[in-house]
Amino acid sequence: MASLYPSIDPFDSGMLDAGDGHRIYWEVCGNPAGKPALVLHGGPGSGCSVQARRYFDPGAYCIVLFDQRGSGRSTPHASAPDIDLSTNTTLHLLDDIERLRQHLNIGRWLVLGGSWGSTLALAYAQRHPKRVSNLVLFSVATTTASEIAWITRGVGAFFPEAFERFRNGVPEAERDGSLVEAYHRLLMDPDPAVHGKAARDWCDWEMAIVAVHPGHKPHSRYEDPAFRLGFARLVTHYWRNEAWLEDEVLLRNMGRLAGISGVLIHGRLDIGSPLVTTWRLAQHWPGSELIIVSGAGHDARDPGMTESIVAVTDRLRGTAQG
């Protein structure tokens, strides 16, 4: 199967004024005359990655990546003291995507998103279907109340020792309530000792539930305290608000994607985001394709995931451009 393309550098990049004091880092790689493709990173708060550039044939695609509000090289970063997250919502991110599309003078683009990025991709495509040529989603999540409850408590049945550490990271009086709320309060505490420990505890849990293979190595980004804090603040901010989406609204609105070529790629062993969510989306999306990767969990680095993603982008590179 196809493997990652060789490393490439952007041929253009910049900082887009998104309003509300936010400046969004963006970059473009590959062929300026190629088929436009947008990458929506996970998290929320992960930032765009060098690996994501390599999912596409650089001779065939014009690849656009950006750091969502508060993450990566965008400013202000969510780890900043006294950060105000009130202007960091799903609606703001959707507006940022459209602002970037217009800035780059792109008519339509293939949209690729993984994990949280798949939620954002679905929300964007349902809001702006005429701007999307294809959708490629992997490790799919829709950020519903039930998914959030599962990933912060239910999945502990598979990782009891890690869950006990995660649960014990908040005061005893809050351990049977919303762990998202409890952690968010700790993460926003001005005391570095308090928010630093909460960020480490939260990220340890995130790393634990994707480790479904022996010898799984956590991503090196978790070694950076600023990344951990910004990431954990944004994840809990979005999850405590259920991404500002009505429950299961993305599933109900799948009919809006009629006519858009769509591929969903999901690991059979994805315990944190079970396959049933992706399967249900496929049932409500006429003409979509579901690819189940038998040996993979949630991590895009798991066996078969990268190869499946690249195989799909290879197949779509000759289809209609934006």
RODO-2510 file (C-alpha; in nm, 4 decimals, decimal comma):
residues 322
     n   res          X          Y          Z
     1     m     0,0000     0,0000     0,0000
     2     a     0,0986     0,3658    -0,0343
     3     s     0,3285     0,5204     0,2254
     4     l     0,3933     0,8794     0,3270
     5     y     0,5383     1,1057     0,0617
     6     p     0,8844     1,2545     0,1269
     7     s     0,9157     1,5561     0,3571
     8     i     0,8465     1,8910     0,1944
     9     d     0,8617     2,2554     0,3003
    10     p     0,5939     2,5193     0,2407
    11     f     0,6302     2,7430    -0,0620
    12     d     0,4150     3,0080     0,1061
    13     s     0,3041     3,0877     0,4615
    14     g     0,1750     3,3750     0,6696
    15     m    -0,0332     3,5025     0,9586
    16     l    -0,3990     3,5756     0,8854
    17     d    -0,5791     3,8373     1,0955
    18     a    -0,8916     3,6528     1,2075
    19     g    -1,0291     3,9278     1,4293
    20     d    -1,0890     3,9148     1,8047
    21     g    -0,7128     3,9591     1,8489
    22     h    -0,6371     3,6236     1,6830
    23     r    -0,3717     3,5733     1,4172
    24     i    -0,3827     3,2378     1,2384
    25     y    -0,0688     3,0694     1,1060
    26     w    -0,1138     2,9106     0,7629
    27     e     0,1114     2,7409     0,5087
    28     v     0,0824     2,6017     0,1573
    29     c     0,2887     2,3103     0,0208
    30     g     0,3139     2,1067    -0,2959
    31     n     0,2089     2,2268    -0,6412
    32     p     0,0652     2,5825    -0,6607
    33     a    -0,1384     2,4721    -0,9625
    34     g    -0,2472     2,1415    -0,8072
    35     k    -0,5792     2,0300    -0,6665
    36     p    -0,6478     2,2330    -0,3479
    37     a    -0,6591     2,0293    -0,0262
    38     l    -0,7146     2,1554     0,3282
    39     v    -0,5931     1,9703     0,6379
    40     l    -0,7852     2,0145     0,9654
    41     h    -0,5805     1,8981     1,2622
    42     g    -0,7072     1,7221     1,5710
    43     g    -0,7210     1,8188     1,9335
    44     p    -0,8657     2,0696     1,9520
    45     g    -0,5286     2,2314     2,0050
    46     s    -0,2822     1,9923     1,8434
    47     g    -0,1675     2,2298     1,5690
    48     c    -0,0838     2,1227     1,2147
    49     s     0,1922     1,8671     1,1743
    50     v     0,4774     1,8098     0,9330
    51     q     0,3470     1,4560     0,8758
    52     a     0,0124     1,5846     0,7482
    53     r     0,1879     1,7503     0,4534
    54     r     0,3023     1,4044     0,3495
    55     y    -0,0451     1,2524     0,3073
    56     f    -0,0628     1,4051    -0,0416
    57     d     0,1234     1,3723    -0,3698
    58     p     0,3082     1,7085    -0,3765
    59     g     0,3089     1,7095    -0,7541
    60     a    -0,0684     1,6787    -0,7745
    61     y    -0,1959     1,8766    -0,4745
    62     c    -0,1821     2,2310    -0,3437
    63     i    -0,1841     2,1449     0,0294
    64     v    -0,3111     2,4012     0,2816
    65     l    -0,2532     2,3621     0,6549
    66     f    -0,3205     2,6012     0,9420
    67     d    -0,3019     2,6128     1,3190
    68     q    -0,6487     2,6564     1,4664
    69     r    -0,7067     2,9370     1,7155
    70     g    -0,4919     2,9072     2,0269
    71     s    -0,2706     2,6288     1,8903
    72     g     0,0638     2,5836     1,7184
    73     r     0,2048     2,9090     1,5847
    74     s    -0,1245     3,0975     1,5959
    75     t    -0,1520     3,3736     1,8528
    76     p    -0,2422     3,4157     2,1295
    77     h    -0,1546     3,0598     2,2331
    78     a    -0,3962     2,8890     2,4714
    79     s    -0,1110     2,8356     2,7199
    80     a    -0,0686     3,2116     2,7682
    81     p    -0,1390     3,3587     3,1144
    82     d    -0,4864     3,5105     3,1460
    83     i    -0,5917     3,3641     2,8101
    84     d    -0,9511     3,4424     2,7129
    85     l    -1,1109     3,1470     2,5350
    86     s    -1,4491     3,3133     2,4777
    87     t    -1,3659     3,3847     2,1118
    88     n    -1,2446     3,0313     2,0470
    89     t    -1,5466     2,8228     1,9443
    90     t    -1,6444     2,5948     1,6591
    91     l    -1,8257     2,8810     1,4873
    92     h    -1,5122     3,0959     1,5061
    93     l    -1,3064     2,8150     1,3520
    94     l    -1,5568     2,7697     1,0686
    95     d    -1,5347     3,1419     0,9936
    96     d    -1,1536     3,1184     1,0014
    97     i    -1,1590     2,8409     0,7406
    98     e    -1,3723     3,0485     0,5055
    99     r    -1,1553     3,3549     0,5648
   100     l    -0,8468     3,1525     0,4753
   101     r    -1,0100     3,0059     0,1634
   102     q    -1,0950     3,3529     0,0413
   103     h    -0,7485     3,4834     0,1286
   104     l    -0,5897     3,2098    -0,0840
   105     n    -0,8457     3,2570    -0,3637
   106     i    -0,9539     2,8925    -0,3637
   107     g    -1,2956     2,7997    -0,5014
   108     r    -1,3306     2,4442    -0,3691
   109     w    -1,0977     2,2116    -0,1872
   110     l    -1,0682     1,8576    -0,0674
   111     v    -1,1002     1,8659     0,3111
   112     l    -0,9109     1,6102     0,5199
   113     g    -0,9630     1,5870     0,8956
   114     g    -0,8722     1,3427     1,1677
   115     s    -1,0190     1,3035     1,5177
   116     w    -1,1438     1,6507     1,6228
   117     g    -1,0524     1,7595     1,2710
   118     s    -1,3204     1,5247     1,1370
   119     t    -1,5842     1,6960     1,3536
   120     l    -1,4718     2,0329     1,2204
   121     a    -1,4595     1,9034     0,8626
   122     l    -1,8167     1,7714     0,8832
   123     a    -1,9427     2,0966     1,0369
   124     y    -1,7665     2,2981     0,7655
   125     a    -1,8900     2,0818     0,4774
   126     q    -2,2472     2,0889     0,6061
   127     r    -2,2314     2,4678     0,6311
   128     h    -2,0468     2,5262     0,3017
   129     p    -2,1120     2,2204     0,0807
   130     k    -2,0365     2,4094    -0,2411
   131     r    -1,6831     2,4776    -0,1180
   132     v    -1,5947     2,1093    -0,0687
   133     s    -1,4889     1,8830    -0,3550
   134     n    -1,4151     1,5750    -0,1420
   135     l    -1,4138     1,4795     0,2254
   136     v    -1,1565     1,2401     0,3696
   137     l    -1,2102     1,1697     0,7397
   138     f    -1,0111     0,9389     0,9648
   139     s    -1,0272     0,8383     1,3326
   140     v    -1,3678     0,9991     1,3163
   141     a    -1,5403     1,1770     1,6039
   142     t    -1,8486     1,3985     1,6173
   143     t    -1,7954     1,5397     1,9701
   144     t    -2,1381     1,4473     2,1046
   145     a    -2,2227     1,4341     2,4739
   146     s    -2,2139     1,0548     2,4694
   147     e    -1,8731     1,0454     2,2974
   148     i    -1,7297     1,2897     2,5512
   149     a    -1,8730     1,0875     2,8401
   150     w    -1,7220     0,7708     2,6935
   151     i    -1,3741     0,9110     2,6371
   152     t    -1,3548     1,0693     2,9831
   153     r    -1,5124     0,7920     3,1883
   154     g    -1,6601     0,4919     3,0068
   155     v    -1,3400     0,3882     2,8310
   156     g    -1,1813     0,3583     3,1737
   157     a    -1,3198     0,0044     3,1759
   158     f    -1,0391    -0,0831     2,9329
   159     f    -0,7699     0,1185     3,1112
   160     p    -0,8605     0,0947     3,4828
   161     e    -0,5151     0,1779     3,6177
   162     a    -0,4759     0,4851     3,3927
   163     f    -0,8333     0,5922     3,4675
   164     e    -0,7716     0,5763     3,8412
   165     r    -0,4735     0,8091     3,8010
   166     f    -0,6767     1,0390     3,5753
   167     r    -0,9737     1,0509     3,8136
   168     n    -0,7500     1,1075     4,1153
   169     g    -0,6028     1,4125     3,9450
   170     v    -0,8997     1,6201     4,0585
   171     p    -1,0185     1,6885     4,4167
   172     e    -1,2058     1,3986     4,5748
   173     a    -1,5334     1,5922     4,5880
   174     e    -1,5306     1,6288     4,2076
   175     r    -1,4333     1,2756     4,1062
   176     d    -1,7876     1,1483     4,0532
   177     g    -1,8982     1,4549     3,8571
   178     s    -1,7815     1,5950     3,5251
   179     l    -1,4092     1,5341     3,4994
   180     v    -1,3997     1,7716     3,2028
   181     e    -1,5331     2,0552     3,4190
   182     a    -1,3017     1,9683     3,7062
   183     y    -0,9931     1,9564     3,4875
   184     h    -1,0842     2,2746     3,3022
   185     r    -1,1074     2,4614     3,6315
   186     l    -0,7640     2,3333     3,7340
   187     l    -0,6141     2,4101     3,3938
   188     m    -0,7322     2,7705     3,4084
   189     d    -0,5942     2,8199     3,7610
   190     p    -0,3272     3,0941     3,7542
   191     d    -0,0907     2,8901     3,9735
   192     p     0,1659     2,7156     3,7469
   193     a     0,1922     2,4270     3,9927
   194     v    -0,1829     2,3656     3,9683
   195     h    -0,2344     2,4054     3,5937
   196     g     0,0956     2,2355     3,5104
   197     k     0,0051     1,9189     3,7008
   198     a    -0,3474     1,9171     3,5560
   199     a    -0,2070     1,9456     3,2036
   200     r     0,0315     1,6565     3,2644
   201     d    -0,2453     1,4396     3,4142
   202     w    -0,4834     1,5178     3,1283
   203     c    -0,2258     1,4453     2,8596
   204     d    -0,1180     1,1225     3,0321
   205     w    -0,4797     1,0062     2,9976
   206     e    -0,4940     1,1114     2,6316
   207     m    -0,1766     0,9126     2,5645
   208     a    -0,2952     0,6072     2,7584
   209     i    -0,6183     0,5499     2,5676
   210     v    -0,4556     0,5487     2,2214
   211     a    -0,1858     0,2981     2,3189
   212     v    -0,3437    -0,0227     2,1897
   213     h    -0,0235    -0,1797     2,0566
   214     p     0,2784    -0,3021     2,2564
   215     g     0,5655    -0,0567     2,2363
   216     h     0,3429     0,2354     2,1352
   217     k     0,5423     0,5579     2,1687
   218     p     0,3642     0,8794     2,2725
   219     h     0,3995     1,1716     2,0357
   220     s     0,7004     1,3861     2,1232
   221     r     0,4838     1,6997     2,1416
   222     y     0,3638     1,5914     2,4861
   223     e     0,7130     1,6601     2,6194
   224     d     0,6532     2,0354     2,5789
   225     p     0,4824     2,1933     2,8853
   226     a     0,3376     2,4782     2,6760
   227     f     0,1871     2,2306     2,4316
   228     r     0,0393     2,0216     2,7131
   229     l    -0,1232     2,3229     2,8785
   230     g    -0,2614     2,4790     2,5610
   231     f    -0,3844     2,1453     2,4301
   232     a    -0,5557     2,0434     2,7554
   233     r    -0,7158     2,3856     2,7978
   234     l    -0,8615     2,3778     2,4473
   235     v    -0,9812     2,0172     2,4634
   236     t    -1,1627     2,0740     2,7924
   237     h    -1,2970     2,4106     2,6704
   238     y    -1,4519     2,2478     2,3632
   239     w    -1,5689     1,9344     2,5404
   240     r    -1,7359     2,1145     2,8308
   241     n    -1,9386     2,3017     2,5671
   242     e    -1,9962     1,9915     2,3497
   243     a    -1,8303     2,1874     2,0678
   244     w    -2,1306     2,4250     2,0593
   245     l    -2,3130     2,1690     1,8456
   246     e    -2,6634     2,0368     1,9055
   247     d    -2,6446     1,6733     2,0069
   248     e    -2,6028     1,4519     1,6986
   249     v    -2,6669     1,7477     1,4657
   250     l    -2,3851     1,6341     1,2356
   251     l    -2,5483     1,2935     1,1953
   252     r    -2,8909     1,4486     1,1313
   253     n    -2,7480     1,6801     0,8673
   254     m    -2,5537     1,4233     0,6648
   255     g    -2,8053     1,4699     0,3837
   256     r    -2,6436     1,8080     0,3168
   257     l    -2,3376     1,6214     0,1891
   258     a    -2,5240     1,4536    -0,0950
   259     g    -2,3098     1,4840    -0,4052
   260     i    -1,9836     1,5267    -0,2131
   261     s    -1,7434     1,2354    -0,2524
   262     g    -1,6644     1,1093     0,0974
   263     v    -1,4358     0,8474     0,2490
   264     l    -1,4317     0,7552     0,6184
   265     i    -1,1286     0,5661     0,7528
   266     h    -1,1430     0,4161     1,0999
   267     g    -0,9414     0,1712     1,3059
   268     r    -1,1209    -0,1382     1,4295
   269     l    -0,9205    -0,1086     1,7554
   270     d    -1,0053     0,2578     1,8159
   271     i    -1,1256     0,2257     2,1743
   272     g    -1,1423     0,5957     2,2563
   273     s    -1,3597     0,6760     1,9538
   274     p    -1,5438     0,3511     1,8763
   275     l    -1,6162     0,2553     1,5168
   276     v    -1,9938     0,2744     1,5669
   277     t    -1,9884     0,6555     1,5259
   278     t    -1,8214     0,6307     1,1861
   279     w    -2,0451     0,3424     1,0820
   280     r    -2,3581     0,5438     1,1633
   281     l    -2,2308     0,8412     0,9627
   282     a    -2,1680     0,6158     0,6637
   283     q    -2,5247     0,4802     0,6847
   284     h    -2,6587     0,8365     0,6622
   285     w    -2,4244     0,9500     0,3825
   286     p    -2,5380     0,8181     0,0428
   287     g    -2,2440     0,7305    -0,1787
   288     s    -1,9821     0,7470     0,0971
   289     e    -1,7160     0,4807     0,1465
   290     l    -1,6183     0,3306     0,4826
   291     i    -1,2700     0,1817     0,5166
   292     i    -1,2094    -0,0199     0,8345
   293     v    -0,8428    -0,0703     0,9231
   294     s    -0,8319    -0,3930     1,1222
   295     g    -0,5018    -0,3396     1,3055
   296     a    -0,5333     0,0292     1,3932
   297     g    -0,6560     0,2273     1,6894
   298     h    -0,7062     0,6043     1,7040
   299     d    -0,3474     0,7054     1,6338
   300     a    -0,2837     0,7873     1,2676
   301     r     0,0602     0,6271     1,3100
   302     d    -0,0969     0,2859     1,3821
   303     p    -0,0490     0,0014     1,1311
   304     g    -0,2469     0,0572     0,8149
   305     m    -0,3804     0,4064     0,8922
   306     t    -0,1229     0,6150     0,7084
   307     e    -0,1256     0,3773     0,4133
   308     s    -0,5052     0,3968     0,3921
   309     i    -0,5111     0,7769     0,4056
   310     v    -0,2451     0,8131     0,1347
   311     a    -0,4135     0,5526    -0,0854
   312     v    -0,7352     0,7570    -0,0741
   313     t    -0,5691     1,0910    -0,1533
   314     d    -0,3831     0,9214    -0,4387
   315     r    -0,7122     0,7955    -0,5779
   316     l    -0,8745     1,1393    -0,5539
   317     r    -0,5896     1,3452    -0,6964
   318     g    -0,7227     1,3221    -1,0504
   319     t    -1,0816     1,4199    -0,9641
   320     a    -1,2362     1,7652    -1,0122
   321     q    -1,0293     2,0551    -0,8821
   322     g    -1,1415     2,3635    -0,6951
***
